Amino acid sequence: MVKPLLGVIVLSVATMMAPTTPSTGCRNAVQAHTDLAYPKTRDMRTSIALLSQRGWYRAPDSASVPVTGREVLGDPATFDVTFVNPHARDAASVARGAAVYARVCTPCHGTALDGNGPVWQSKKFLVPIPNLMLPTTRARTDGFIYRYIRFGGAVMPSYGAQVTREEACDVVNYVRDHQEKNPQ
């Protein structure tokens, strides 16, 4: 019991005798261990992460808000009619769309786009998942499909955080290509 008490007293006396202040830091006894290359003042204006002499900055985080702003949906009916897919339906776009569809859409809509994916087969989902091969879905505009992917719908959740604008356009091309190749 005496040794810990003696240790606390010695540490207290050593701390009081050492000339440490918030502006100078601990530069005496432990300078060799804590001598970091910090600027004299550290505040929001002279942050360590934004040193001008670095010359490069990290890429933005995958969950960050894009510089161009957030995509905002106005009137859905107008959007469905006026949307024009900026990606041509070529083999590369269809292949990219197939990869995104396999990753994001297959659990619900299935590999054959028939709404018979693992989520529906689990028998835990009460609302039928739409069959993307039916004539009613084929009659929908590209804007409608894009809007449902990015913003969600009556039952379908929004996948705007998981699927970028370009990927959603590629998925629309993949769905349209698959519908053309497999008539019903």
N, C-alpha and C positions, 0 to 999 in steps of 0.2 A: 504494500500500500504506500510505502514511503517513496519507492523509486518512481512510480508514475506521478506522484505529487511533486517530487523534485524536478522531474522532466518538464512538467507544465510550468513551473516557476522559472526554470532556465529559459524555456522558449519564450515566455512572456517578457523577461528582461531583455533577451536578445532582440525581440521584435521592437521594443520601445527604444532601444539604443540605436538601431539601424535607421539611417535617414531615408525613409521611404515616404513618398507622397504620391498622390494620384498622377501628377504631371511627370514625375521622374520614373516611377515604377520601381521595381526591385532590381536595382543595378549593382548592388554591392555583393552580397554573399553568394547570390545565385546567378550572377550575370552570365556566366559561362553556359548555363542551362536554359536561360530564358531570353537570350539576346536574339530577338526576332527582328526582322527588317520591317518594322512598322513605321509609318510616317509619324511625325511629331504630334499631329492632331488626327484623330479618327472620328469623322462624323459623316453625315449623309452626302455632303458635297465632295469630300475627298475619301471615298470608299476604297477599300483595298481591292475589291473586285473590278473596279473600273479605272485602273491605272492607265494613263495615256501611253506610256512607253511600252506597254505590252504589244500593241499593234494587232491583236486578234481577240475575238470574243467567242465564247462557246455558242453552238447552235441552240436555238430555243428548245425547251423541253417539249416532249410530244403532247403533253396535256395543256400547253400554253395557248392563249388566245392568239389567233393569227393577227398580223399587223394590218391586214386589209379589213379587219373587222369581222363581226359575226354575221353569218347569213341569216337574214330575217325574211320570213314569209309574210307577204301581204295578203291579198285575197286569194284563197286556194283555187277557186274556180277560174279566175283570170290566169293564175300561174299555170294551171294544168293545160290551158289552151295556148298560152304564149311561150311556154318553155321550148327551147330548141337545144337539142343535145349537141354540145360543142365537139364531141368526139365522133369521128366518122366510124361507122360500123365496119371496121376492117378486122383481119384475123388477130392482130396484136391486141386491139381493144377487147375483142371477145375473149381472148385468152386471159387477159388481166381480170376481166369481169368474172370469168369462171373461177379463178383463184379466190377472189373476194367472196363470191357466192358460196364456194365450198367452205370457207372459213366462218362466214357470218350467217348465211341464210339457210344452209343445209339442215341445221338442227330442227328447224320448224317446217320449212317447205320441202325438204327431202332432196335427194340427188336428181330425181326425175321432175322436179318442180310441181309435183302433184299434191303437196300438202301432207304427205305421209312420212314426215321426218321422225326422228327419235322422240321429239317432244310430244307429238300426237300419239305415237305408239306407246308412250308411257301411261296413257289413259288418265293422266292427272290434269290435262288441259280440257276445260269444258266447252270452249268455243271452237268450232271447226276452223282449221287453218286453211286459208284460200288455196285452191288449186290454180296455179299460174298458167295452166294449159287450157283452161275452159274458155269458151267464146266470150264470156263476160269480161274476163281479164284481158283477153286479146284485144277487145274493143277499147280498153283504157288507153289514154294518151301516154306518151313517154314522160310528160310532166307529172302525171298522176303517180306513176311508178316511182319516179325520182323523189317526189314529195313524200311518199310513204316511206321510202328508205331513209331519207334525211330527217323528216319531222315526225314520223309515226302517223298513226291513224286511229280509228275507232278502237281496235284491239291491239294492233301492232305497236310495239314501243318504238321510240325514236332511236335510230342508229347513227345520228349525226355526229356523235363523239367517236364512234368506232370506224365510220366510213367517211372518207373525205369526199369532196365534191367530184373530183376526177374519178374516184373509185365508184361512186354511185352512178355516174354516167356510163362507166364500163359495165356495171351490173345491168343497167337498162339495155345496153347493147347485147349482153349475153342472153338475157331473158328473151329479147326479140329474136335473136338468132336461133335460140332453142325452139321458140314457138314456130318459126318458119320451117325449120328442119323436121319438126314432128307435128304434122297437122292432125287434128282430131275430127 
